[in-house]
Amino acid sequence: MKRLLSVLLIISLTVSGFRAVADEGMWLLSMIGKNYEEMKEMGLKLSPEDIYSINQASLKDAIVGLGNEGAPFRHFCTGELISDKGLMLTNHHCGYGMIQQHSSVENDYLKDGFWAKSLDEELTNEGITASILVRMEDVTEQITKALNDTMTEAERNAKIRELSSKITEAAEKGTDYSAQVATMFDNNQFFLFVYTIYKDVRLVGAPPEDMGKFGGDTDNWSWPRHTADFSMFRVYTGPDGKPATYSEDNIPLKPKHHLPVSLKGIEKDDFAMILGFPGGTDRYMTSYGLKETMDITNNWRYEIRDVKLNAMREDMNADPKIKLQYASKYARSANYWKYSHEQNIALRKLNTMAQKQKLEKKYQAWADNIRTDKYRDVLSTIENAYESRKEEAYARQFLLEALLTGPDLTIFAFQATSFLRQLQNEDNTEEQKQAAVESMKTSAKEFYKDYNAGTEQKMLAALFTYFGENIDQKYYPEAYAEAHKKYKGDFNEWAEKMIEKEKTIFATEESMMDFLENPKAKKLEKDAMYEMAMSVLGKYREVAGEMNAKSEGLERARRLFVEGLMNIRSEQNWYPDANSTIRLTYGKVDGYVPRDAVYYEYLTSMEGILEKADPDSYEFDIPKRLKTLAEAKDYGQYADENGQLPVCFITDNDITGGNSGSPVINGEGHLIGTAFDGNGEAMSGDIEFEDNLQRCINLDVRYTLWIIDKFAGASNLIDEMTIIK
């Protein structure tokens, strides 16, 4: 009896230490009924079928996952349909790369903004996809019935892949759909997602960068915020309404549902839900995984990217053309540069490590008191794996960030491997080889459009030097070691000779195009930069292999850890980690206390933009037209009851990367804002949700509409929408 009471007490303590609260959780749409009563109490007026249904139009039909043609299920952002003509709203930073690709020094859409006043002015974006969920299904039983505890993890994963392939093939057969089976809870559950994936997505509108990125790196991951972080696109179909690649004959999508846009405004404690495609969280991470994340992944990603960003920043500040060329690259790198730093600060301040250790202590007590040995050694296995692979994890991070993906040339040189294979293939006809050459020319033109040889030289020198100063020589790639020895560690001289003396065909667009006029496989294979890229990749794979070998048992142990947590209280409504599949989060509009004696209100206004505006700061400069309209308080129907123009607001919804651009929807199913960021005080949220501190930063849709209407004069877009007053 004592033993039974002990086990029950441990179970109670464990669950209380791992509870889910109203605003925590990224919930699967097909299971939303389990949360429905709580959502209703908070202010939801819709039925579960209004949110997710396969038989009638519902909110899910207005939610878009943005991806790339090569990886359509890896959604990098979310969008929402806001008209019956396929008009889509998302974040400015989600469309940033596409806006930049259409820009030139003569027509700088980043600097000046872009607005299509008619359909024929909209700009196509090759390779961008828009996924809309058709249905989802729990297929766990179909897969787990073929699995057993005697399987190795490799055998288990192979069987999962085999069955998943059969399930997706059956779901796609005879349709225009695309399907995936996604794993949940560390390979413990499995869900089928069926999408319609559209392949013609066109740029419609975007405010100037001074508004779309107002506050820059300084304001990133912080509140109060005053950023007009939105851009607009349109989804097109073939004339038959089915997905099709770009054609002049394509027509705007006629969605099953689009979101009405509300001008009613918001108040404290108003219900708010967000639907979108969150990219990834690690809520079930152990303290041992957390230590590696903090000490290696976050710490060195921040330090290495700091070197890279400094090299870019110097040239970008000196030359408008280089600033435009590197704008998107800089933004992508800087976002997780700051994220890594801020997350470590939050994890330490909130003592997340102690929270994890407390949970693990209770878990181990439970595992020691149940009859099976299945879970007993799980945590010790995890601990040993992380400890044994520590050195390789460090080296892998440096190889990845400093050498492989840090400079542009190494990754581009590596990508030429497929072209080299075409040249080496003796079975290829001359026509096939020429097609490969033309494809490489297209890739090269795209690459060198946003490339400056001098800037690349600085990045190569800085990153290669930093690598050599911080890593044991046994982890030097062979080509790197040879260069290090030849130049006595002076990679400034190496980079100068590599680029300025054009020791590589990759140095400039001219040298690449000269090579492509008469390409020879041996010349490419022996090229100095190609050899360096392949040497770096080889060492990276070698180190990753050693790291995996030392991680033996880790994957299984992590799966069993999560399985154990779920078995402790099977009746609990668990939510899986984010994995780029569609989710719903719900909460309310609310401020927060970031530190002692400070309270942040939930809403900002145009007054805050005028207070922050600084013409001497590239991060806080504003367009003259914006200032003129604001000073005249020419806000029209978009002002609140006090005559102010709302700009941004915060809610306590649970979001992460991938939710960028997600719609914030009120209890009636109307759009009230667009999610675009989180707050730095709770940057630990991807690992441990902080229910009193974590906030989602959103662009108020009234500011969005005011910019479209009053600032840009794009009333054609306003006329498309269903406006709720």
Secondary structure, DSSP 8 states (H G I E B T S, - for coil): -HHHHHHHHHHHHHHHTT---TT---B-GGGGGGGHHHHHHHT--S-HHHHS-SSS--GGGGEEEEEETTBTTS-SEEEEE-BTT-EEEE-HHHHHHHHHHT--SSS-HHHH-EE-SSGGG-EE-TTEEEEEEEEEEE-HHHHHTT--TTS-HHHHHHHHHHHHHHHHHHHHTTSS-EEEEEEETTTTEEEEEEEEEE-EEEEEEE--HHHHTTTHHHHTT-SS------EEEEEEE-TTSS-----TT-EE---S----EE-S---TT-EEEEEE------TT--HHHHHHIIIIIIHHHHHHHHHHHHHHHHHHHH-HHHHHHHHHHHHHHHHHHHHHHHHHHHHHHTTHHHHHHHHHHHHHHHHHHSS-STTTTHHHHHHHHHHHTHHHHHHHHHIIIIIISSSHHHHHHHHTHHHHHHHH-TT--HHHHHHHHHHHHHHHHHHHHT--HHHHHHHHHHHHHHHHHHS-GGGS-HHHHHHHHHTTT-HHHHHHHHHTTT-STTSSHHHHHHHHHS--HHHHHT-HHHHHHHHHHHHHHHHHHHHHHTTTTHHHHHHHHHHHHHHHTTTS-------SS-EEEEEEB--EEEETTEEE-SEEEHHHHHHH--TT-TTT---HHHHHHHHTT--GGGS-TTS--EEEEEE-----TT-TT-EEE-TTS-EEEEEEEE-GGGGGGGTS--TTT--EEEEEHHHHHHIIIIIT--HHHHHHB-EE-
